[in-house]
């Protein structure tokens, strides 16, 4: 066996590394979401599935918003989606309007401890 053939067989058997986004079949970067979660002050410990799940939720929301905005652009006889189309899509959809309204994710305030009578 020639040395070239031996090197080719070694390269062929080596397994290529896959990104977490590719393994989860997502378009958004899982590694970036993981980095941003760890840099933030949200949690001390994170599961390895947490950034994958959050990335999937973000991708799902963005896909729905862009789908509605694309339909809005078609009704206005436009080819490109503009920020006005996205805004109109968010206003017209009840669930998205409630999700993006101000105060939807407000922090809970600590209530003073009341002794039981």
N, C-alpha and C positions, 0 to 999 in steps of 0.2 A: 504494500500500500504506500502510495506516495505521501510525502508530508503535507502537500496541499489538500488532498482529499481528507486527511485526518483533521486538519484545521477546519475544513468546511463542516464536517460532522459535529465538531465541538460547538461551532457557532449555531448550527441548526438546532441542537438540543437545548441551548440556553433559553430560558424562559424570559420573555419580555415583561417589563413591569407595566402595569396598567394603573392609570390614575383612579382615584375613588369616584370621580365623576363618570368615567367610562364604565367602571364596574357597576355603578348604580344606574347607568343609562340616562344620565342627566346632562343638560347643556350648561348649567350654571356650575361654577367652580366650588367644589366641596371643600377643598383645601383653604380657599380664601375665607369661606364662611367659618371654618374651624378656627383659623387664625384670629378673625375678628371676635369670635366668641371668647377665645382665651385671653385676648388683650383687654376686653371689656371687663367691667367689674360685676358681671351678672352672676357667675357661679364659680365656686372653687374647683369643683370636679365635674367633668363632662364624660358622658359615655361616648364610645366611638361611633355610635349610631346617631347621636344628636345632630351633628352638622349635616349628615346625609338627609335626615328627616326634614330639618329646617330648610335645606336647599331644595328639596322636592316640593315643599309647601310654597316657597317663594316662586319656584318655576311654574307651579300650577296657577298661582294668583296672577302672575305676569302674563301667562298664556291666555287666561280668561279676559284680562283687561285688554290685551292687544287684539283679541278676537272681537270683542265688543266695539273697540275703537275702529277696527277695520270695517265692520258693518256700518258704523256711523259715517265713515269716510265714503263708503259706497253710496249711501243714501244721499250724501251731499255731492255726488258725482266727482269725487276726487280719487286720485290714485295713491297718494301718499297720506300717511297718518300724521296729523299735526297735534300739538298739545291740546288744542281746542277739542279735537275729536276724543282724546283720552278723557278730558274733563267732562265732556257731555256724556260719555259712556259711564263714568263713575257716578254722575248725578242721576242718570236714568235707571241704574240698577239698584234695587232696594238693598240687597245684601252688601254690595260694595260701598254704598253710601253710608250704611251704618258702620262698616268696618273702618272707613277713613274719616269719620266725623271727628271733630275736635273733642278730646276727652274720652275717647273710646278705650284708651289704654292708660288711664290715670293711675297713679300710684295710690295704694290704699293708705289711709292715714291711721296712725296708731291711736286707738281709743283708750281713754284713761281706764284704769282698772277700777271697777265698781264692786264694792263688797256686797255679797249676797245677804239679804235680810231674812 
